Amino acid sequence: MAEIIQKDGTWTFDGDTVRIVPGSDKGVGRLRRTLGEIEVPIRALAGVSYEPGRKSGRLRLRLRDGADPLTQLTGGTLDEASDPYRLTVDADRAGVAEYLVDEVRTALLLDQVPSGRAEAYLLAGPPVPLTVSAGDGTATFDGESVRLEWKWQAEESKRSGGPRTLPLAEVSAVEWLRPASLENGFLRFSGPWANGKRPEPKYDPYAVELWGFRNDPLMALLGAAVVARMPHPYAPAEAAPALPPAAGEPALPASGGPAGDDHDTLLRRLRELGELRTAGILTEEEFTTAKAAVLRRM
């Protein structure tokens, strides 16, 4: 097991899961505090890296496209204080961070985790019910519908229409834009009510405008909770059911044979590692490390 404990948080890797617990440091944003502990299965990872610095470095997890509803919504644009997949590491703990990176990379190699996009969310979305007040409105999501209510600072065009209740089944898209520089951000919902050209978020009764304050990232958390409960954007179309065999014809066997036992699987991985070394893809050191990890599992 690999573990690194910092003021920013604690990351633990047990060979199958990276467990992330936010720290109590003042630099930990409200999104991370509210989200709490996260368990990231290795099959959700596309990579991991450590970036050293003079005073501190950074650990980063890179998730597969489509694996995490929060990343799917924000596109990796969360600020450092809010991003749960970054960890600030003191310079004197660089060795521990590099060891964790090596362990995760070895597991990715041994488990042959694909780096392509996922066809289903591999991380659960934020728990509900969830209420966030930020910008010009307050949004509530109970797992079945989104309710938008407006503050006194909202434009009259929003306040005059009163609160809006959006059934989850009617929500077709969720957008979140982080405020940047002089540009405001927003959390916006699309559905049958959004016909033609949308007004600016400032005037859109189905969008909360964000002004760059501390609670803004929490709107991304609420949006991710909605996204997690919508159909996955990369889910394959359902295959047509197979037709039953005609009278007198044998049924076709199911594709694929029975899965091999663990020992056979590990032997196959050893052969694959040898082929990767022969092809020059793995260095001798990488091959030795990966081989030792396989042998420990046998």
C-alpha positions in Angstrom: 0.0 0.0 0.0 1.2 3.5 -0.8 0.0 6.5 1.3 0.9 10.2 1.4 -0.4 12.5 4.1 -0.3 16.3 3.6 -2.0 19.3 5.0 -3.8 19.5 1.6 -5.2 16.0 2.0 -4.4 12.3 2.2 -4.1 9.9 -0.8 -3.9 6.2 -0.3 -3.5 3.5 -2.9 -4.2 -0.2 -2.1 -3.6 -1.7 -5.6 -7.2 -1.3 -6.7 -8.4 2.1 -5.5 -7.0 5.6 -4.9 -8.7 6.9 -1.8 -8.7 10.7 -1.5 -9.5 12.5 1.8 -9.4 16.3 1.8 -7.3 18.0 4.4 -8.1 20.8 6.8 -5.7 23.3 5.4 -7.1 26.8 4.6 -6.2 26.2 0.9 -8.7 23.4 0.6 -11.7 24.8 -1.2 -15.4 24.4 -0.3 -16.0 22.0 -3.1 -13.5 19.5 -1.8 -14.7 19.9 1.7 -18.3 19.3 0.7 -17.5 16.4 -1.6 -15.5 14.7 1.2 -13.8 11.4 0.7 -13.6 10.0 -2.8 -12.8 6.5 -3.9 -11.3 6.3 -7.4 -11.2 2.8 -8.9 -8.1 2.1 -10.9 -10.2 1.4 -14.0 -11.3 5.0 -13.9 -7.7 6.3 -14.3 -5.9 7.4 -17.5 -2.7 8.3 -15.7 -1.0 9.9 -12.7 1.9 12.3 -12.4 4.1 14.2 -9.9 5.3 17.7 -10.7 8.2 18.7 -8.4 8.7 22.3 -7.3 11.1 24.4 -5.3 9.0 24.6 -2.2 6.2 22.1 -3.1 5.2 19.8 -5.8 1.8 18.5 -7.1 0.3 15.1 -7.5 -2.2 14.8 -10.3 -4.7 12.1 -11.2 -5.9 12.1 -14.8 -9.2 10.4 -15.2 -10.5 8.6 -18.3 -12.9 10.7 -20.4 -16.4 9.9 -19.2 -15.4 8.2 -16.0 -16.3 11.0 -13.6 -19.4 13.2 -13.7 -17.6 16.2 -12.1 -14.8 16.1 -14.6 -17.2 15.5 -17.4 -19.1 18.7 -16.5 -16.1 21.0 -15.7 -13.7 19.7 -18.3 -10.7 20.0 -15.9 -11.2 23.8 -15.4 -11.7 23.8 -11.6 -9.2 26.0 -9.7 -6.5 24.3 -7.7 -8.3 24.8 -4.4 -11.4 23.1 -5.7 -9.9 20.3 -7.8 -10.1 17.0 -5.8 -7.6 15.3 -8.2 -4.7 17.5 -7.3 -2.6 17.4 -4.1 0.0 19.8 -3.0 3.1 18.0 -1.7 5.8 19.4 0.5 9.2 19.2 -1.1 10.6 16.8 1.6 7.8 14.3 0.7 8.7 14.1 -3.0 10.0 10.6 -2.6 6.7 9.4 -1.1 4.8 11.0 -4.0 7.0 9.4 -6.6 6.6 6.0 -4.9 2.8 6.4 -5.1 3.0 7.3 -8.8 5.1 4.3 -9.5 2.7 2.0 -7.7 -0.3 3.4 -9.6 1.4 3.2 -12.9 2.5 -0.4 -12.3 -1.1 -1.3 -11.4 -2.4 0.4 -14.6 0.1 -1.6 -16.6 -0.6 -4.9 -15.0 -4.4 -4.5 -15.0 -4.2 -3.3 -18.6 -6.6 -0.4 -17.9 -7.7 1.2 -21.2 -6.9 4.9 -21.6 -9.9 5.5 -23.9 -13.1 7.0 -22.8 -15.5 5.1 -20.4 -19.0 4.2 -21.5 -20.4 4.5 -18.0 -19.6 6.6 -15.0 -17.1 4.8 -12.8 -17.3 7.2 -9.9 -20.6 8.0 -8.1 -21.9 11.5 -8.4 -22.2 13.8 -5.4 -24.8 12.7 -2.9 -28.3 14.4 -2.8 -30.2 16.3 -1.7 -28.0 19.2 -2.4 -28.6 23.0 -2.1 -26.2 25.7 -3.3 -26.6 29.4 -3.1 -24.2 31.4 -5.3 -24.3 34.2 -7.8 -27.8 35.4 -8.5 -29.7 32.3 -7.4 -30.1 29.2 -5.3 -30.3 25.7 -6.8 -31.6 22.6 -5.2 -31.4 19.0 -6.5 -33.2 16.2 -4.8 -32.4 13.4 -7.3 -35.6 13.9 -9.2 -35.8 17.6 -10.1 -33.8 20.8 -10.0 -35.4 23.9 -8.4 -34.0 27.4 -9.2 -34.9 30.3 -7.0 -33.7 33.9 -7.5 -32.0 36.3 -5.1 -32.9 40.0 -5.0 -29.7 40.7 -7.1 -31.1 38.7 -10.0 -32.4 40.5 -13.1 -36.1 41.4 -13.1 -36.7 39.1 -16.0 -35.7 36.1 -13.8 -37.4 37.2 -10.6 -40.7 38.1 -12.3 -41.1 34.5 -13.5 -40.6 33.1 -10.0 -38.9 29.8 -9.1 -38.4 27.2 -11.8 -38.7 23.4 -11.2 -37.0 21.2 -13.8 -37.8 17.5 -13.8 -34.6 15.4 -14.2 -36.3 13.5 -17.0 -36.6 16.7 -19.1 -33.0 17.9 -18.6 -31.1 17.2 -21.8 -27.8 19.0 -21.0 -26.0 20.7 -18.1 -23.3 23.4 -18.7 -20.9 24.9 -16.2 -18.5 27.8 -16.8 -16.0 29.0 -14.3 -15.8 32.7 -13.8 -12.6 34.1 -15.2 -11.1 37.6 -15.2 -13.9 40.0 -16.0 -16.2 37.3 -17.4 -18.9 35.8 -15.2 -19.6 32.1 -15.2 -22.8 30.1 -15.0 -24.6 26.8 -14.4 -27.1 26.3 -17.1 -29.7 23.6 -17.9 -31.2 22.7 -21.3 -34.4 20.9 -22.0 -37.7 21.4 -23.9 -37.9 24.9 -22.5 -34.8 26.0 -24.3 -35.9 26.6 -27.9 -34.0 28.8 -30.3 -31.3 31.2 -29.2 -30.7 31.3 -25.4 -30.5 34.6 -23.7 -27.3 35.4 -21.7 -27.1 33.6 -18.4 -27.8 37.0 -16.7 -31.3 36.9 -18.2 -31.8 33.2 -18.7 -34.4 31.8 -16.2 -32.8 28.3 -16.5 -29.3 29.5 -15.7 -27.6 30.7 -12.5 -25.1 33.4 -13.2 -21.8 33.1 -11.2 -19.8 36.2 -10.1 -16.5 34.7 -8.9 -17.2 34.2 -5.2 -16.2 31.3 -2.9 -19.4 29.3 -3.3 -19.3 29.2 -7.1 -17.5 25.9 -7.4 -20.3 24.3 -5.3 -22.6 25.0 -8.3 -20.3 22.6 -10.3 -20.9 20.0 -7.6 -24.7 20.4 -7.9 -24.4 20.2 -11.7 -22.3 17.0 -11.4 -24.9 15.4 -9.2 -27.5 16.0 -12.0 -25.1 14.8 -14.7 -24.4 11.6 -12.8 -28.1 10.7 -12.9 -28.6 11.5 -16.6 -27.9 9.0 -19.5 -24.2 8.6 -20.1 -23.1 10.5 -23.2 -20.8 7.6 -24.4 -23.1 4.7 -23.6 -23.3 2.3 -26.6 -26.7 1.9 -28.3 -28.5 -1.1 -27.1 -27.9 -4.1 -29.4 -30.9 -5.7 -31.0 -31.8 -9.0 -29.2 -30.6 -12.1 -30.9 -33.2 -14.0 -32.9 -34.0 -17.5 -31.6 -32.7 -20.4 -33.8 -35.0 -21.8 -36.4 -36.6 -25.1 -35.7 -34.1 -27.9 -36.0 -31.1 -25.5 -35.9 -28.6 -25.5 -33.0 -28.3 -22.4 -30.9 -25.1 -20.4 -31.5 -22.7 -20.5 -28.6 -22.1 -17.4 -26.6 -19.0 -15.4 -27.8 -15.9 -15.9 -25.7 -14.9 -18.8 -23.5 -14.8 -19.1 -19.8 -12.4 -16.7 -18.1 -9.1 -18.2 -17.1 -8.2 -18.5 -13.5 -6.0 -15.9 -11.7 -2.8 -17.9 -12.2 -3.2 -18.2 -15.9 -4.0 -14.5 -16.2 -0.8 -13.6 -14.3 1.3 -15.9 -16.5 -0.2 -14.2 -19.6 0.8 -10.8 -18.2 4.3 -12.0 -17.5 4.6 -13.0 -21.2 3.1 -9.7 -22.3 5.6 -7.8 -20.1 8.5 -9.8 -21.7 7.2 -8.9 -25.2 7.0 -5.2 -24.2 10.6 -5.3 -23.0 11.7 -7.1 -26.2 10.0 -4.5 -28.3 11.8 -1.7 -26.4 8.5 -0.2 -24.9 9.6 -1.0 -21.4 13.0 -0.3 -20.0 14.8 -3.0 -18.0 14.1 -1.3 -14.8 10.4 -0.9 -15.6 10.2 -4.5 -16.6 11.8 -5.7 -13.4 9.5 -3.6 -11.3 6.4 -4.8 -13.1 7.5 -8.4 -13.1 8.1 -8.3 -9.3 4.6 -6.9 -8.8 3.1 -9.8 -10.8 5.1 -12.4 -8.9 3.9 -11.0 -5.6 0.3 -11.6 -6.8 1.0 -15.2 -7.7 
